Every structure is written in structure tokens, then in C-alpha cells.
Amino acid sequence: MTKATESDLADALRLDVKARAELAAELLASLDGPADPNAATAWDNEIQRRVNTLDAGTETLESWESAKQRIANDILRR
């Protein structure tokens, strides 16, 4: 880290928790690059597809308790 960066970090660490969290979020977001202009439409289409499969009865839901147990089992197997 450069001296300037170390100084900026020291200043940032003196901020309150909320301000540090906001700063961290902005810094992380800046690494992502530009937003995908088609993302919102793609998510809307995916949500509609999933609703349609539920409405058609071709997909079944899993209870939260069952999903938590399945996830825990998957983690333990790793």
C-alpha cells in the first residue's frame, strides 16, 4: 500500500460503523464495472418463468426446514 492509501485507510477507519459500511459498499461496487442493462429484464423473465411453473403444478416447493437441512448436509459432506 502506498503512503497515500495508508492515510486514506486510517481516515476511513475513524469513521463510524454506518459510514464505513457505506464506504465499503461503494468501493466494492466500483470493482464490479458497469451494470448490465439487461439484468432487470432477465430477472423479471426468470421470476415469471418460475411463477408459471408453480402455477402449472410442474414444480414443487421445498419447506424452509427441509432446505436448511439439505444445505447443512451438503456443507458437512465437503
Protein Blocks (a to p, Z undefined) as FASTA:
>chain_A
ZZklmmmmmmmmmpcfklmmmmmmmmmmmmnopadfklmmmmmmmmmmmmmmmmnopacc
ddfklmmmmmmmmmmmZZ
